[in-house]
């Protein structure tokens, strides 16, 4: 396969993985906030923070890989 095709495939995979991580991170954050509200203490789950941060990085990296043009 050519490099541009591989870049697009990798970028598409990263976009999909990033979207899933953002969704799961949001769900984990909402669950942690609901549990914290029931206990009366503000708390966020480290898992939700990591999923949200890595999801955002994966989406940015995926967009860069998909939208980057090769110079020939």
C-alpha positions, 0 to 999 in steps of 0.5 A: 500500500502507498503511504497516503493510503496507510496514513488515511487508514491509520488516521481513520482508526485513530478518529474512531478510537478517539470517539469511543474513548471520548464517549466512554470517558464522558460516561465514566465522568457522569457516573463518578459525578453521580456517585460523588453527589450521592456521597456529598464529595466532589470527585472525578474518576482518574479513568474518566480524565485519562479517557477524555484526554487520550480521546482528544489526543487521538482525534487530533492526531487522527485528523492530522493523519487524514487531512495531511497532504503529501508533498511530491 
